[in-house]
Amino acid sequence: MLTLELNMSLKAKIEAVIYASEVPVTLAQLVGLLGEEAQTELDYTRSTQQTLSLEATDAEATATEPTTVPTRDDEAVTNGAPDSVESAPGDETSMTDQPEAVAAADPAAAVAARAEKARMTRLRVYFRELLDQLIDEYATSERGLEIREVAGGFRFATKPEYHDAVRGFVKTLKPPLKLTLQSLETLAVVAYKQPVTAPEISEIRGVDSSGVLGSLMARKLITTAGRKHVIGRPILYKTTREFLLKFGLKDVSELPSIEEFEKMAGQLAEQEEMAMESKPSSLPEPADEPGPHSPELEDDESGPSAVETVSP
């Protein structure tokens, strides 16, 4: 009963930490914060199991122990027999030298390091088991929240079936950060082709994307990933951890398929058209730049320029 109470207490603390954190909580953070309590639970569980095992062994030995009384002949044989646990003279040297050999091969520091590493591994496995239990409990209950593994950690999120209710509430709050179709296309190229250079992105999209890349970097959705080892050494771009957080992904392998992305892009384009018809935006996001040889800025990829140069 005490073990169950300790376990529930630790699970409740894990639950509270994940709930209070604004970013996903990793296993390493949980071990560092609650490792001592988890170690206490493991030690208590181990000692309880050993006690139960010893009691069961004693009970079996008592049940099977013979009740015969030894005879005089048996006593004579027992009294005259040599001590069975006494080792032979030739064995004393080997038994004495063995610990020294072990100590020479495994210094105390190395042994302590391995023991600490094994302890940390047990704690990580134990915390993972508790997290899996919490994930299952939230998934199978009538709660509106669930625990998701996102960007190498764990965080609370609303269940998909309550999306409409949450969406209606969020609309009453501060408007969320929105991406234009150009930004979404550029971000998709980076996500699916990363690491990728700006010229490669522009070649795929058919238009220079330098301005959109700067906007995405300012929003911390993409970042640089070194330089490509080719002539000119262009900068490589990749998605960030913030990108995984914004889209609720565990890693880039959970990205939707190309067909799903095209459907999302189509829906976004329709929403943009409706928004432009109802109310023009006063502060539009930086659009794609036309190219390095033209001083003009374009509203879109095919329309007329918004600023024209005047000849002297």
Sequence and secondary structure as in RCSB ss.txt:
>XXXX:A:sequence
MLTLELNMSLKAKIEAVIYASEVPVTLAQLVGLLGEEAQTELDYTRSTQQTLSLEATDAEATATEPTTVPTRDDE
AVTNGAPDSVESAPGDETSMTDQPEAVAAADPAAAVAARAEKARMTRLRVYFRELLDQLIDEYATSERGLEIREV
AGGFRFATKPEYHDAVRGFVKTLKPPLKLTLQSLETLAVVAYKQPVTAPEISEIRGVDSSGVLGSLMARKLITTA
GRKHVIGRPILYKTTREFLLKFGLKDVSELPSIEEFEKMAGQLAEQEEMAMESKPSSLPEPADEPGPHSPELEDD
ESGPSAVETVSP
>XXXX:A:secstr
 HHHHHHHHHHHHHHHHHHH SS B HHHHHHHHHHHHHHHHHHHHHHHHHHHHHHHHHHHHHH       HHHH
HHHHHS  TT   HHHHHHHHHHHHHHHHHS HHHHHHHHHHHHHHHHHHHHHHHHHHHHHHHHHSS SEEEEEE
TTEEEEEE GGGHHHHHHHHTTSS      HHHHHHHHHHHHH SEEHHHHHHHHTS  HHHHHHHHHTTSEEEE
EE SSTT  EEEEE HHHHHHHT SSGGG   HHHHHHHHHHHHHHHHHHHHH   SS        TT    BSS
SSS BSS     
